Amino acid sequence: MQEILTAITYPIVWLICAYLLKIESGLAKLLISLTAAILVYVLIGIKMSQKENHKDNED
């Protein structure tokens, strides 16, 4: 699930940069898209870790 959301985030952010923000630089779009995808991956990992720790504390 985590990888799928990361893979979906990349092209969505790329399109947002290209059409909504009108960024023409390919390198800028690449860096912004990759940063967003990595951020989504890390945030989901943190959330899953917190759920796991909370579940362990209840047991």
C-alpha positions as CSV (number, residue, x, y, z in Angstrom):
1,M,0.0,0.0,0.0
2,Q,2.8,2.4,1.0
3,E,4.6,1.9,-2.3
4,I,1.4,2.3,-4.4
5,L,0.6,5.6,-2.9
6,T,4.2,6.7,-3.4
7,A,4.0,5.7,-7.1
8,I,0.8,7.6,-7.5
9,T,2.0,10.7,-5.8
10,Y,5.0,11.2,-8.2
11,P,3.0,11.7,-11.4
12,I,0.3,13.7,-9.7
13,V,2.8,16.2,-8.2
14,W,4.6,16.3,-11.6
15,L,1.3,17.3,-13.3
16,I,0.5,19.8,-10.6
17,C,3.9,21.4,-11.1
18,A,3.5,21.4,-14.9
19,Y,0.0,22.7,-15.3
20,L,-1.1,24.4,-12.1
21,L,2.2,26.0,-11.0
22,K,3.5,26.4,-14.6
23,I,7.0,25.2,-13.7
24,E,8.9,24.7,-17.0
25,S,12.2,23.3,-15.6
26,G,12.3,19.5,-15.8
27,L,14.9,19.3,-13.0
28,A,12.7,21.4,-10.7
29,K,9.6,19.2,-11.4
30,L,11.7,16.1,-10.9
31,L,13.1,17.3,-7.5
32,I,9.7,18.5,-6.3
33,S,7.9,15.3,-7.4
34,L,10.5,13.0,-5.9
35,T,10.5,15.0,-2.6
36,A,6.8,14.7,-2.4
37,A,6.8,11.0,-3.1
38,I,9.5,10.3,-0.5
39,L,7.6,12.5,2.0
40,V,4.5,10.4,1.5
41,Y,6.5,7.2,1.9
42,V,8.0,8.4,5.2
43,L,4.8,9.8,6.6
44,I,2.9,6.5,6.0
45,G,5.8,4.6,7.5
46,I,5.7,6.8,10.6
47,K,1.9,6.4,10.9
48,M,2.2,2.6,10.6
49,S,4.9,2.5,13.2
50,Q,2.9,4.6,15.6
51,K,-0.1,2.3,15.1
52,E,2.1,-0.7,15.8
53,N,3.5,0.8,19.0
54,H,0.1,1.8,20.2
55,K,-1.2,-1.8,19.5
56,D,1.8,-3.3,21.4
57,N,1.2,-1.0,24.4
58,E,-2.5,-2.1,24.6
59,D,-1.5,-5.8,24.8
